[in-house]
Amino acid sequence: MDLLDTVEDYHSRAASILPSNAYEYISGAAGRSQTLQLNRTSYDRIRIRPRELVNVERRQLSSTLLGMNFDMPVGISPTALHRLAHADGELATARAAEKMRIPYVLSMFVSTSIEQVAQAAPAGIKWMQLYLYKDRRISEAVVRRAEQAGFKAVVLTIDNPVNEDKIIESGDLNFAADFNASTTWTDVEWLISITTLPIIVKGVMTKEDALRAVKIGVNAIIVSNHGGRQLDSVSATIEVLPDIVAAVQGKVPIIIDGGVTKGTDIFKALAMGANMVFIGRAPLWGLTVNGQAGVEEILRLLQRELDNTMALAGCRTVEEITKDQVLHEAQYCLTSLVTFGQK
Ligand SMILES: Cc1cc2nc3c(=O)[nH]c(=O)nc-3n(C[C@H](O)[C@H](O)[C@H](O)COP(=O)(O)O)c2cc1C
């Protein structure tokens, strides 16, 4: 049997285990998968600039967001129906996140109940993902259940006024039907007004929307294009991150997801101003291969890779990862053109 050394190894193994419809659902993307591919390849266009001869004997990956402490700056994005990947479903993923002390965002399209997930991982930090429906009572009921079950934040997904994601059905909350194409920022204001939980908006891809979100009082932003599953041909998330970071000016924390499969990707996103980096499909590959232990293996693998990248780049803490440690490949082209022109 092949060794499982990288997220891509887990992906390949999961592809050989999953029934084809489940594999297609998880790996699939909108349109011609341009954004899906861009999410991945855009990381490869960014180069790391290491600092040598820094004493990196002691390293710390811990990070804090909205007053919550985590063992590394990585979290699990909401993905629907984990029981497609493994019989233990969301319970396994939640337990793995609890053990690794990282945040887990439970999708509103769960294949287990919110309360069962809370019971399975009582000490884990869990956030509840939400879609807004025409009937606000549906969304409000989910918020109340999440509050009751001890969830620590609400993640409102805003990038699918119409649903391109091929949701099959939800075991617990049968909401697969009507997405609310009439949702606006006023609904986000309403959401902020009905709960004391922090509100995190997921699906911001422009500085204009980021500024709007900050203005109405959201607590954090997730730069996300839904893993390329909604509007094909939008930019990669890592491409738009610098613009959003510059506009937000540290007023709220910024999380990014999309295309992250390596420790170096996490390093690059942090260097470009993200406070945390989330992963969607990667934990599902681990879950498919080995249930809870498989999700933990994915998280440990990324933790090792990030730690190793930090050591080799001369960073002892997450805060020491700064933007002068990355450069886009286009910059090298420009520099060499200028230098060449001077000769
Ligand atoms: C199978 C699958 C189901 C998803 N379901 C949801 C969902 O229910 N709610 C949501 O906000 N995002 C959902 N997403 C998007 C993820 O939260 C995340 O933005 C995306 O997977 C990140 O990209 P990555 O898979 O390349 O890491 C889903 C993604 C996948 C792959």
Ligand as a Chemical Component Dictionary entry (heavy atoms), coordinates in Angstrom:
data_LIG
# 
_chem_comp.id                   LIG 
_chem_comp.type                 NON-POLYMER 
_chem_comp.pdbx_formal_charge   0 
_chem_comp.three_letter_code    LIG 
# 
loop_
_chem_comp_atom.comp_id 
_chem_comp_atom.atom_id 
_chem_comp_atom.alt_atom_id 
_chem_comp_atom.type_symbol 
_chem_comp_atom.charge 
_chem_comp_atom.model_Cartn_x 
_chem_comp_atom.model_Cartn_y 
_chem_comp_atom.model_Cartn_z 
_chem_comp_atom.pdbx_ordinal 
LIG C1  C1  C 0 -18.251 18.723 -0.282 1  
LIG C2  C2  C 0 -18.293 20.162 0.095  2  
LIG C3  C3  C 0 -19.416 20.650 0.758  3  
LIG C4  C4  C 0 -19.459 21.989 1.154  4  
LIG N1  N1  N 0 -20.531 22.411 1.884  5  
LIG C5  C5  C 0 -20.539 23.683 2.348  6  
LIG C6  C6  C 0 -21.601 24.115 3.203  7  
LIG O1  O1  O 0 -22.501 23.362 3.552  8  
LIG N2  N2  N 0 -21.556 25.396 3.643  9  
LIG C7  C7  C 0 -20.545 26.266 3.310  10 
LIG O2  O2  O 0 -20.549 27.413 3.732  11 
LIG N3  N3  N 0 -19.541 25.871 2.516  12 
LIG C8  C8  C 0 -19.511 24.608 2.042  13 
LIG N4  N4  N 0 -18.453 24.193 1.261  14 
LIG C9  C9  C 0 -17.316 25.118 1.003  15 
LIG C10 C10 C 0 -16.258 24.988 2.110  16 
LIG O3  O3  O 0 -16.693 25.532 3.319  17 
LIG C11 C11 C 0 -14.945 25.698 1.759  18 
LIG O4  O4  O 0 -15.227 27.046 1.449  19 
LIG C12 C12 C 0 -14.158 25.053 0.621  20 
LIG O5  O5  O 0 -14.265 23.666 0.642  21 
LIG C13 C13 C 0 -12.682 25.463 0.761  22 
LIG O6  O6  O 0 -11.929 24.975 -0.289 23 
LIG P1  P1  P 0 -11.034 23.631 -0.232 24 
LIG O7  O7  O 0 -12.001 22.482 -0.301 25 
LIG O8  O8  O 0 -10.197 23.764 -1.430 26 
LIG O9  O9  O 0 -10.256 23.639 1.063  27 
LIG C14 C14 C 0 -18.394 22.859 0.843  28 
LIG C15 C15 C 0 -17.276 22.361 0.162  29 
LIG C16 C16 C 0 -17.210 21.030 -0.203 30 
LIG C17 C17 C 0 -15.976 20.522 -0.889 31 
# 
loop_
_chem_comp_bond.comp_id 
_chem_comp_bond.atom_id_1 
_chem_comp_bond.atom_id_2 
_chem_comp_bond.value_order 
_chem_comp_bond.pdbx_ordinal 
LIG C1  C2  SING 1  
LIG C2  C3  SING 2  
LIG C2  C16 DOUB 3  
LIG C3  C4  DOUB 4  
LIG C4  N1  SING 5  
LIG C4  C14 SING 6  
LIG N1  C5  DOUB 7  
LIG C5  C6  SING 8  
LIG C5  C8  SING 9  
LIG C6  O1  DOUB 10 
LIG C6  N2  SING 11 
LIG N2  C7  SING 12 
LIG C7  O2  DOUB 13 
LIG C7  N3  SING 14 
LIG N3  C8  DOUB 15 
LIG C8  N4  SING 16 
LIG N4  C9  SING 17 
LIG N4  C14 SING 18 
LIG C9  C10 SING 19 
LIG C10 O3  SING 20 
LIG C10 C11 SING 21 
LIG C11 O4  SING 22 
LIG C11 C12 SING 23 
LIG C12 O5  SING 24 
LIG C12 C13 SING 25 
LIG C13 O6  SING 26 
LIG O6  P1  SING 27 
LIG P1  O7  DOUB 28 
LIG P1  O8  SING 29 
LIG P1  O9  SING 30 
LIG C14 C15 DOUB 31 
LIG C15 C16 SING 32 
LIG C16 C17 SING 33 
# 
